[in-house]
Amino acid sequence: MRRVIVVGAGVVGLTCAVRLLEAGHRVDVVARDLPLETTSAVAAALWYPFRATAQDRVTAWCTTSYAVLEALASDERSGVRMLTGTEVLREHRPDPWWRAAVPALDRETALPPGYADGWTFVSPVVDMPVHLRWLVARIDELGGTLTRMNLSALPDDGALVVNATGLGARHFGADPSVHPVRGQVVVVEQVGLDRWTLDGDGLTYVVPRAAEVVVGGTDVEGEWSRTPDPAVAEQVLHRATALVPELEGARVLRHKVGLRPARPEVRLERVGDVVHCYGHGGAGVTLAWGCAADVVGLADD
């Protein structure tokens, strides 16, 4: 098997590295930002195909990822839990385009005031700092390496390269279609929530972890700032508390901003000795295991 260099240490790069190592490749991960410094570490990480196209490929990838994450939920070290929750809707809609990716989806009738429809399903919820550490440990266990390295270009030393650089693909993939979509979240104390809630129309979400709750969010095209905005945080908390009243008075633990690497559609293809895997928008966790399986296939071609 060939040596593979994975450039990028977010959830997509690390997951690709794990699958490549499991397939027998020699793998080194290099990145400017280590895992806990990436956008992946900020994510609320509810399995949900947000801002990712094209639909047929995305449905296949997120179906694979759902199954893998469901299996990982049996190991608490992975940071994955399977939680029931509801997406609420302001008007009646047909089933979502990704319906086939989840085992069951039920129309919800117990809706908050102002909502006309909704669906309830069980979804993987990933505590990202825990999961990223688990992925790094898995890479180490399989004999791979992770190194901080500020590259000016993709490696060109005869190894196969996986370009999982997220927003960095503007440079490393010479792809100006990649752009940031700013997401701000507020992390509050756990107040006894064990269900997630999502209002996709206003991008308001409440995603419980074991010891805290991630509340969001925002969806600002082309914004590069990673500095939390106090006024935005207040608006996010107001919307979330209106949706989930149990949050009233919850102690704020921290504020975070992540820049989603958006693109008209996910790029996953091999060009010579480079496998490009980027443009996952707000669905890195949702697509990572499915995309990683395809990366292994391309690496073996």
N, C-alpha and C positions, 0 to 999 in steps of 0.2 A: 504493500500500500504506500501511497505517496505522502509526503509531508504537506500539510495544509496549514496555512496561516489565516486565522480569522481576525479581521480588523474590525474592532468594535466590541465593547464589553457590556452592552445592554442586554436585555432578556433575549433578544433575537440572536445576537452573536454567541452568547453563552450556551443557549439551547442548541444552536448549530454545532458548536464545539463538542457538546456532550454526545450528540448523535453521531458525529464523525468519528469520535474516539470509540464509541460502541461498535462502529462498523469496521474498526481496525486501523484507521488512519493515525498517523502521528500529527498531533495538533498543538499549535501554539497560538494563543490569543494575545493580541497586542492592541493597546488602546491608549488614547490620551487621557480619557476619564475612566477610572476604575468603577466597578459595578454600582457601588453605593453613591457615586457622583453623577450617575446618568439620569435621564428622564424616566427610565424604568423604575427607579427607586421612589419617584414621586407618585407614580400611578396608583389610583384607587384599586385598579386591577380586578374589576368585575369582568368576568368573561362576557364580552358583548362586542360584536363586530362593528365598532364605531369608526367612521371615516376611513374605511378600507374598501377598495374595489379592485378588480371586477368581480361581480357577484358570484359567478359560477366557481371561480378559483377560490375566492374567499370562503364560500360555503364549504368547499372540500377541506381547506386548511383548518377552518375553525371546528369542523366536525372531528377531525383527527385530534386537535388540541383538547377539545372537550373530553374525549375519551382518555387521553393521557393524564390530564389534570384530575379527572375523576378517580383514576387509579392511584395517583400520587396522594390524594386526600387521605388514604389509609395510613400514611406516614406523616405524623405531625411535624417532623423535622423539615418537610418540604414547604411548609407555610401555606398549604392549600386546604381550603375547607369547601364543602358543598353546602350552599345555603339557598333556601327558598326566598324568593322576592317577587316584586311586582313592578312592571313598567306601566305607568298610568298614562292615559291619552286624553287629550282635550276633545277629540271627536272619534267616531267609530272608524275603524280601519280594518282592512283584511289582515290575515296573518302575515307576520314579517317575512321578508324574502329569505331569511336564514332559518326559517321554521324547521327544516329537515335536519338541522345540526343538533337540536336538543331532543331528548327522548320523549318529553311530554311538555305541552304548553296548553294551559287552561285559561279560558276567558274569566276575568275577575269581575265580580258583581259588587263586592264591598269596596267602593271607591271613595276617596276624599271628595269633599264638595268642589264642584267646578270641573270634575272629570267625567267623561262620557263612556270611557272604555278602558280596557287594560288587559294585560295577560300576566299570568303567574307561572313561573317555572323555577326549577332548581338550576343554579349556576355555580361554577367554580368561582371562589373569591380567594385572591392570592395576597398574602401579606408580603409585599415585595422585598423589603429588606431581608426577611427570613428566607424567601425563595432564592434571591440572588446569592446569598451566602451558601445555600444548599447547592446551587448550580456550580459555584466555584469549588466547593468541596468535592463534588462529583467529578469535575474536570481533573482535580488533583489526584483523586482516587484512581482515575483511569490512565494517569500518566501524562496528562497534558500540562501546559504551563499558561500562566497569565502574567503579562508584563506591561507596566506602564511605559508607553513609548509615544512620543509626539512625532508622527510621520509627516513628511511633506508630500508623499505620494504613496500609492499602493506598492508593496514589495514587488520586486521583479528579479528574483534570484532563482527561478526555476521551480519554486513551490507553487501549488495551487492556492489561490487567494480567495477567501470569501469576504466580500465587501458588505459588511453589516454595520455601516457607519452612521445610519440614521440621517440626521440633518447634515452630517459631514459628507454625505453623498453628493451634495451640491458641488463640492470640490473633488472628492475621490472618484465620483462617477461622472464628473463633468456634466452634471444634470441640473440645470437651473429650474426645472419643474418642481424640485424638492423645496419645500418652504415650511416655516414654523407655524404651528397653530397653538397659541399660548393657552395653557390650562392652569388655573389657580385653584388650590384646594385649601381647606382648613381642617386640621386634625384636632378632634376634641376627645375628651375622656369617654370611655365606654359607659353608657348609661343603661345598660341592660338590653341593648338591641341585638337580635339574632336573625333579622331579616333585612335584606337590602331593598331600597326603593329608588326608582328612576323615573324622572319626568323628562323624556327625550325632547319634548317640544322646547323646554326652557333650559335644557342641559342642567337640571338639578338632580343630584344623586346623593344618597346616603348609604355608605357601604361599611358595614361593621367588620372590624377585625376582632381578634380575641381580647385585646387589651385597650383598643381605641376605636374611633369611628372616623372615617375619611368622608368629608363633606365637600361637595363641589357643585358646580364648577363653572368654567368659562371656556370659550371657544373663539379665540381672537386670531383671525388670519393675519399672517405677516408680521406679527409682533415678536421681537427678539428678546425683550427684557425678561430677566428671571427674578426681578425684584417684586415681592408681594406688594400689592396695593391695598392699604387698609380700608379704603372705601369699597373696593370690590369684595374684600373679605366680609364686610358687614352685609353687603347685598346677598352674598352666597349664603351666609348664616340665616338671614331673614327668609330667603326662599326655602331653604332646607327645613327650617323650623315650622314654616307653614305647611310643608309636606309631611313632616314627621314631628308632631308636637312634643314628643318625648325629649327632643333635643333642647328644649327651652332651658336656659341656664347652664347648659353643659360647659365645663371648663375648657378653654382653648389651650391646646398643648403646643401647637406650632402652625406656621403658615408655610406653604410650599408652592413653587411654580415649576411646571414642566413644559417643555416645548415639543409638541408632537411632530414627528417628521412626516408631513403630509405630501402627497403626490397624486396626480390624477388616477393612478392605479399602482398597486404594489408591483415592484420590479423584481422578478425572480427568474433569472436566465443566466446561462453561461456564455461568455464571450472569450474565446481563447482559454487562457489559464486563470480567468477571473469569473467567479460566480457572484453575481450581484443579487443581494437580498436586502432590499430597503424599501421605504415608502409605506410603512405599516400604519401610518396615521395614529389614531387612538386605539389601535387593536394589536399592539405588539404581543401582549400576553395571550390574547385570544387566538393569534395565528402562529405563535412561535414554534410549537411542536409540529404542526402541519407543514410549515415552510421548511423546518429543519429536515424533515423526511425527504422533501424534494431536493434540498441541497445535497444530501447524501447521494441521491440518485444521479444528480448532475456531476458530482465529484467522481462517481464510478464510471461515467461515460468515457 
